[in-house]
């Protein structure tokens, strides 16, 4: 590139290359049905909250030391639940950590340490994504690939929250950003389950780093 403005031409070049490659692969590069399915389910969660005053309740598999575990796993502790779930990994699989928590530098580092520990133990590819933003990048892959992912969803109590105005500039609010984020995590979890994906959810206390350390034993 000769100039910073050439970045624009590069963006266009690779957008066009993506469309052409997708045509060769016989896929639609302008469609993301599995991303949309998660959005639909999230909207259903929000509607349930507005009508019932709470999000749909999930049945936990385990609750211990401030951490609640959701998933088809039998264990005596959250750390054991994580270990048993991770043991499902086979060659060619990958592990995706989906973190619906505040993306601070310290939490990012703790999640990366967890990811690397899983990679080194299981010898599979590993990723970390902060929710809900990862839904717009890898969300389609997670639910639309050949089903070789193991998904570890991390949620936590909100250290702080903020109201969402019912109308711009109005003081009235029927929902907070924390509720919206929880609805998005629940919608994506259900979309993964609907696509027969392997997923486990850990709900941590407000001290996310301590909770992550506890998960790793």
SULQUI-V298221 format. One record per pair of residues at least 12 apart in sequence whose C-alpha atoms are under 7 Angstrom apart, sorted by the first residue. I is the first residue (numbers start at 0). J is the second residue. If there is no record, write none. Layout:
i:I j:J
i:I j:J
This chain:
i:31 j:139
i:33 j:139
i:33 j:142
i:33 j:143
i:34 j:134
i:34 j:138
i:34 j:139
i:36 j:190
i:37 j:186
i:37 j:187
i:37 j:190
i:38 j:186
i:40 j:186
i:41 j:182
i:41 j:183
i:41 j:185
i:41 j:186
i:44 j:182
i:44 j:186
i:45 j:179
i:45 j:182
i:60 j:72
i:63 j:76
i:63 j:77
i:65 j:203
i:65 j:204
i:66 j:201
i:66 j:202
i:66 j:203
i:66 j:204
i:67 j:201
i:67 j:202
i:67 j:203
i:68 j:200
i:68 j:201
i:68 j:202
i:69 j:199
i:69 j:200
i:69 j:201
i:70 j:198
i:70 j:199
i:70 j:200
i:77 j:214
i:78 j:213
i:78 j:214
i:78 j:215
i:78 j:216
i:81 j:214
i:88 j:121
i:90 j:123
i:91 j:123
i:92 j:123
i:92 j:147
i:92 j:148
i:93 j:123
i:93 j:124
i:93 j:125
i:93 j:147
i:93 j:148
i:93 j:149
i:94 j:124
i:94 j:125
i:94 j:126
i:94 j:148
i:94 j:149
i:94 j:150
i:95 j:125
i:95 j:126
i:95 j:127
i:95 j:148
i:95 j:149
i:95 j:150
i:95 j:151
i:96 j:126
i:96 j:127
i:96 j:128
i:96 j:150
i:96 j:151
i:96 j:152
i:97 j:127
i:97 j:128
i:97 j:129
i:97 j:130
i:97 j:151
i:97 j:152
i:97 j:153
i:98 j:128
i:98 j:129
i:98 j:130
i:98 j:152
i:98 j:153
i:98 j:154
i:99 j:129
i:99 j:130
i:99 j:131
i:99 j:153
i:99 j:154
i:100 j:129
i:100 j:154
i:100 j:155
i:102 j:129
i:106 j:208
i:109 j:208
i:114 j:126
i:114 j:127
i:131 j:183
i:142 j:191
i:142 j:194
i:146 j:196
i:148 j:197
i:149 j:197
i:149 j:198
i:150 j:197
i:150 j:198
i:150 j:199
i:151 j:198
i:151 j:199
i:151 j:200
i:152 j:199
i:152 j:200
i:152 j:201
i:153 j:200
i:153 j:201
i:153 j:202
i:154 j:201
i:154 j:202
i:154 j:203
i:155 j:202
i:155 j:203
i:155 j:204
i:155 j:205
i:155 j:207
i:156 j:203
i:156 j:204
i:156 j:205
i:157 j:177
i:157 j:205
i:158 j:205
i:160 j:175
i:160 j:176
i:160 j:177
i:161 j:175
i:161 j:176
i:162 j:174
i:162 j:175
i:162 j:176
i:163 j:175
i:163 j:176
